[in-house]
């Protein structure tokens, strides 16, 4: 690799670390908000009379709604800031590595179209509101059972804790991870398309997440390289092929996107990179998910997974 190629590769890695810090930080901040909601609602219910006949359902539901509204509002604020940060990071993911490699295009490129970002922000807010509304509904059901004498206050509190301690945080975290990852991916693709209009050497490469339990079809196409304006060919979950401009493509089926950790890397045709083809599976992945070893053997036999240490780049679409 030349000094320019090494600088480009190093800048990509730094941008990926920045992306990970932002997504993980947002995820943790939202989780903290939901833990606080669980604690406040538990305290609210524990302070009620031990005689279920003295429970005032309407008043309790109003108090629960107030707590959930405040918490989900804070969570939405965290997600919204992360969306805007990752949108900018997606733009920088193309500009900064290219500049580090001596290809200075940033000042020649137009502003990104932020209409899609606005739609993502509104969609994420609505989805988080729905999580809070569903939680309120489940809590209301448990409180109603107490008022009717079907459940004891203690049983209701335990049921509410279970609901707030499992399903609600998981759903909220999935929304935040998926939507913030999508903001980064969409902005990066927009910017890469703009840059490719000025430098036809620009292309992109699919890079798998590295998760132990990942999508087999995303592992299969790891290393696939296509022109900046062309879609990746991703095996469909139910058969066939899905054409995706990038991981987290809004136009792709939800089964291809939810909780996906893959990313599209900008590349310069003809430049060397640390891993030009598929990223080798780690020993940890192979030990904990034996299916990956079988996938690797089958894919290599078909010439679909050739890693950078032992062969050329993976097949392009």
C-alpha positions as CSV (number, residue, x, y, z in Angstrom):
1,X,0.0,0.0,0.0
2,X,1.2,3.5,-0.8
3,X,1.2,6.3,1.9
4,X,-1.9,7.7,0.4
5,X,-3.7,4.3,0.5
6,X,-2.6,3.8,4.1
7,X,-3.8,7.3,5.1
8,X,-7.2,6.6,3.4
9,X,-7.5,3.3,5.2
10,X,-6.5,4.7,8.6
11,X,-9.1,7.6,8.2
12,X,-11.8,5.1,7.4
13,X,-11.1,3.1,10.6
14,X,-11.1,6.3,12.7
15,X,-14.5,7.3,11.2
16,X,-15.9,3.8,12.0
17,X,-14.8,4.1,15.6
18,X,-16.5,7.5,15.8
19,X,-19.7,6.0,14.4
20,X,-19.6,3.1,16.9
21,X,-19.1,5.5,19.8
22,X,-22.1,7.6,18.8
23,X,-24.4,4.6,18.3
24,X,-23.4,2.9,21.5
25,X,-23.6,6.1,23.4
26,X,-27.2,6.7,22.2
27,X,-28.1,3.1,23.0
28,X,-26.8,3.4,26.5
29,X,-28.4,6.8,27.1
30,X,-31.8,5.5,26.1
31,X,-31.4,2.4,28.2
32,X,-30.5,4.6,31.2
33,X,-33.7,6.6,30.7
34,X,-35.8,3.4,30.6
35,X,-34.2,2.1,33.8
36,X,-35.2,5.3,35.5
37,X,-38.8,5.0,34.2
38,X,-39.0,1.4,35.6
39,X,-37.7,2.6,39.0
40,X,-40.1,5.6,39.2
41,X,-43.2,3.6,38.2
42,X,-42.3,0.8,40.6
43,X,-42.0,3.4,43.4
44,X,-45.3,4.9,42.4
45,X,-47.1,1.6,42.6
46,X,-45.4,0.6,45.8
47,X,-46.6,3.7,47.5
48,X,-50.3,2.8,46.8
49,X,-52.5,1.4,49.5
50,X,-52.2,-2.4,50.2
51,X,-56.0,-2.6,49.9
52,X,-56.7,-3.0,46.2
53,X,-60.2,-1.5,46.7
54,X,-58.5,1.9,47.5
55,X,-56.6,2.0,44.2
56,X,-57.7,4.8,41.9
57,X,-57.2,3.5,38.4
58,X,-57.7,6.7,36.4
59,X,-55.4,8.7,38.7
60,X,-52.7,6.0,38.6
61,X,-52.8,5.8,34.8
62,X,-52.4,9.6,34.6
63,X,-49.3,9.4,36.7
64,X,-47.9,6.5,34.7
65,X,-48.6,8.4,31.5
66,X,-46.7,11.4,32.9
67,X,-43.7,9.3,33.8
68,X,-43.6,7.5,30.5
69,X,-44.2,10.7,28.5
70,X,-41.3,12.4,30.1
71,X,-38.9,9.4,29.7
72,X,-39.8,8.7,26.1
73,X,-39.5,12.4,25.3
74,X,-36.0,12.3,26.8
75,X,-35.2,9.1,24.9
76,X,-36.5,10.7,21.7
77,X,-34.2,13.7,22.3
78,X,-31.2,11.4,22.6
79,X,-32.1,9.5,19.4
80,X,-32.7,12.8,17.5
81,X,-29.3,14.2,18.4
82,X,-27.7,10.9,17.4
83,X,-29.5,10.9,14.1
84,X,-28.2,14.4,13.3
85,X,-24.7,13.5,14.4
86,X,-24.6,10.3,12.4
87,X,-25.9,12.0,9.3
88,X,-22.9,14.4,9.4
89,X,-20.6,11.5,10.2
90,X,-22.0,9.7,7.1
91,X,-21.0,12.6,5.0
92,X,-17.6,12.8,6.6
93,X,-17.1,9.1,6.1
94,X,-16.6,9.8,2.4
95,X,-15.0,13.3,2.5
96,X,-12.4,12.8,5.2
97,X,-10.8,9.5,4.1
98,X,-10.6,10.8,0.5
99,X,-8.9,14.0,1.7
100,X,-6.5,12.0,3.8
101,X,-5.6,10.0,0.6
102,X,-5.0,13.2,-1.4
103,X,-8.4,13.3,-3.2
104,X,-9.9,16.6,-2.0
105,X,-13.5,16.8,-3.2
106,X,-15.3,18.1,-0.2
107,X,-15.4,21.8,-1.2
108,X,-16.6,20.9,-4.7
109,X,-19.6,18.9,-3.5
110,X,-23.1,20.3,-2.9
111,X,-24.9,20.0,0.4
112,X,-26.8,16.8,1.1
113,X,-30.5,16.7,0.7
114,X,-31.7,16.6,4.3
115,X,-35.4,15.8,3.5
116,X,-34.7,12.2,4.1
117,X,-33.1,13.0,7.5
118,X,-36.2,15.0,8.5
119,X,-38.4,12.0,7.6
120,X,-36.1,9.7,9.6
121,X,-36.3,12.0,12.6
122,X,-40.1,12.1,12.5
123,X,-40.4,8.3,12.0
124,X,-38.0,7.6,14.9
125,X,-39.9,9.9,17.2
126,X,-43.2,8.3,16.3
127,X,-41.9,4.8,16.8
128,X,-40.5,5.7,20.3
129,X,-43.9,7.2,21.2
130,X,-45.6,4.0,20.2
131,X,-43.3,2.0,22.5
132,X,-44.3,4.3,25.4
133,X,-48.0,4.0,24.5
134,X,-47.8,0.2,24.3
135,X,-46.1,0.1,27.7
136,X,-48.8,2.3,29.2
137,X,-51.4,-0.1,27.7
138,X,-49.8,-3.2,29.3
139,X,-49.4,-1.4,32.6
140,X,-53.0,-0.3,32.5
141,X,-54.1,-3.9,32.0
142,X,-52.2,-5.0,35.1
143,X,-53.6,-2.1,37.2
144,X,-57.1,-2.9,36.0
145,X,-56.7,-6.5,37.2
146,X,-55.8,-5.2,40.7
147,X,-58.8,-2.9,40.8
148,X,-61.1,-5.8,39.8
149,X,-59.5,-8.0,42.5
150,X,-58.1,-10.5,40.0
151,X,-54.4,-9.8,40.9
152,X,-52.8,-8.6,44.1
153,X,-50.9,-5.3,44.1
154,X,-47.7,-7.3,44.6
155,X,-48.4,-9.4,41.5
156,X,-49.2,-6.3,39.5
157,X,-45.9,-4.6,40.5
158,X,-43.9,-7.7,39.5
159,X,-45.7,-7.8,36.1
160,X,-45.1,-4.1,35.4
161,X,-41.4,-4.5,36.4
162,X,-41.1,-7.4,34.0
163,X,-42.7,-5.4,31.2
164,X,-40.5,-2.4,31.7
165,X,-37.4,-4.4,32.3
166,X,-37.4,-6.5,29.2
167,X,-39.6,-5.8,26.2
168,X,-39.8,-2.0,26.3
169,X,-36.0,-1.4,26.6
170,X,-35.3,-4.0,23.9
171,X,-37.7,-2.5,21.5
172,X,-36.5,1.1,22.1
173,X,-32.8,0.0,21.8
174,X,-33.6,-1.8,18.5
175,X,-35.3,1.4,17.1
176,X,-32.4,3.6,18.1
177,X,-29.7,1.3,16.7
178,X,-31.5,0.7,13.5
179,X,-32.5,4.2,12.7
180,X,-29.2,5.9,13.7
181,X,-27.3,3.3,11.6
182,X,-29.6,4.1,8.7
183,X,-29.0,7.8,9.0
184,X,-25.3,7.2,8.7
185,X,-25.7,4.8,5.8
186,X,-28.0,7.1,3.8
187,X,-25.9,10.1,4.2
188,X,-22.8,8.2,3.2
189,X,-24.4,6.8,0.1
190,X,-25.6,10.3,-0.9
191,X,-22.2,11.7,-0.5
192,X,-20.5,8.8,-2.3
193,X,-22.8,9.3,-5.2
194,X,-21.9,13.0,-5.4
195,X,-18.2,12.3,-5.2
196,X,-18.4,9.6,-7.8
197,X,-19.7,12.2,-10.3
198,X,-16.3,13.9,-10.0
199,X,-14.1,10.8,-9.7
200,X,-15.3,7.7,-11.6
201,X,-12.9,5.5,-9.6
202,X,-15.1,5.6,-6.5
203,X,-16.9,2.5,-5.6
204,X,-18.2,0.8,-2.4
205,X,-17.7,-2.5,-0.5
206,X,-20.1,-4.4,1.7
207,X,-18.5,-5.2,5.1
208,X,-20.2,-7.6,7.5
209,X,-20.7,-6.7,11.1
210,X,-18.6,-9.4,12.8
211,X,-21.4,-10.3,15.1
212,X,-21.3,-13.9,16.3
213,X,-25.0,-14.4,15.4
214,X,-25.3,-12.4,12.2
215,X,-27.3,-12.8,9.1
216,X,-25.9,-15.6,6.9
217,X,-26.7,-13.7,3.7
218,X,-24.8,-10.6,4.9
219,X,-21.8,-12.8,5.8
220,X,-22.0,-14.4,2.4
221,X,-21.6,-11.2,0.4
222,X,-18.9,-9.7,2.7
223,X,-16.3,-8.0,0.5
224,X,-18.6,-7.6,-2.5
225,X,-17.6,-4.4,-4.4
226,X,-19.8,-2.5,-6.8
227,X,-19.8,1.0,-8.4
228,X,-21.0,3.8,-6.2
229,X,-24.2,4.1,-8.2
230,X,-25.0,0.4,-8.3
231,X,-26.8,-1.8,-5.7
232,X,-25.4,-4.7,-3.9
233,X,-26.9,-8.1,-4.7
234,X,-28.0,-9.6,-1.3
235,X,-29.5,-13.1,-1.1
236,X,-33.1,-12.7,0.1
237,X,-34.1,-14.2,3.4
238,X,-37.0,-16.1,1.7
239,X,-35.2,-16.7,-1.6
240,X,-34.2,-14.6,-4.6
241,X,-32.0,-11.5,-4.5
242,X,-32.6,-8.1,-2.8
243,X,-31.0,-5.2,-4.5
244,X,-29.7,-2.9,-1.8
245,X,-27.8,0.4,-2.3
246,X,-26.2,-0.1,1.1
247,X,-26.8,-1.8,4.5
248,X,-29.8,-0.2,6.1
249,X,-31.3,0.7,2.7
250,X,-34.8,2.2,3.5
251,X,-36.1,0.5,0.4
252,X,-35.0,-3.0,1.5
253,X,-37.2,-5.4,3.3
254,X,-37.2,-4.9,7.1
255,X,-35.7,-8.4,7.6
256,X,-32.5,-7.1,5.9
257,X,-32.2,-4.1,8.1
258,X,-33.4,-4.6,11.7
259,X,-30.4,-4.7,14.1
260,X,-28.0,-5.1,11.1
261,X,-24.4,-4.1,11.9
262,X,-23.0,-4.2,8.4
263,X,-21.7,-1.1,6.6
264,X,-20.8,0.1,3.1
265,X,-17.2,1.2,2.8
266,X,-16.1,3.8,0.2
267,X,-13.3,2.5,-2.0
268,X,-11.1,3.9,-4.7
269,X,-10.7,1.4,-7.6
270,X,-7.1,0.2,-7.9
271,X,-6.1,1.3,-4.4
272,X,-4.9,-1.3,-1.9
273,X,-6.7,-1.8,1.4
274,X,-6.0,-3.9,4.5
275,X,-8.8,-6.4,3.6
276,X,-9.7,-6.2,-0.1
277,X,-12.1,-9.1,0.0
278,X,-14.1,-10.9,2.7
279,X,-13.1,-10.4,6.3
280,X,-12.0,-13.8,7.7
281,X,-14.2,-15.2,10.4
282,X,-12.6,-15.0,13.9
283,X,-12.0,-18.1,16.0
284,X,-14.6,-16.8,18.4
285,X,-17.2,-16.6,15.7
286,X,-16.4,-20.1,14.5
287,X,-16.5,-21.6,18.0
288,X,-19.8,-20.0,19.0
289,X,-21.5,-20.3,15.7
290,X,-20.4,-23.4,13.8
291,X,-22.8,-22.6,11.0
292,X,-20.3,-19.9,9.9
293,X,-17.6,-22.5,9.3
294,X,-20.0,-24.4,7.0
295,X,-21.0,-21.2,5.2
296,X,-17.4,-20.3,4.7
297,X,-16.5,-23.6,3.2
298,X,-19.5,-23.6,0.8
299,X,-19.0,-20.0,-0.2
300,X,-15.3,-20.5,-0.9
301,X,-16.0,-23.5,-3.0
302,X,-18.2,-21.3,-5.1
303,X,-15.6,-18.5,-5.2
304,X,-17.8,-16.1,-3.2
305,X,-15.6,-15.6,-0.2
306,X,-11.9,-14.8,-0.8
307,X,-10.3,-12.9,1.9
308,X,-7.6,-10.3,1.6
309,X,-4.9,-12.5,3.1
310,X,-5.1,-15.3,0.7
311,X,-6.7,-14.1,-2.5
312,X,-8.2,-11.3,-4.6
313,X,-11.2,-9.3,-3.8
314,X,-14.6,-11.0,-3.6
315,X,-16.8,-11.2,-6.7
316,X,-18.5,-8.1,-7.6
317,X,-22.1,-7.9,-8.7
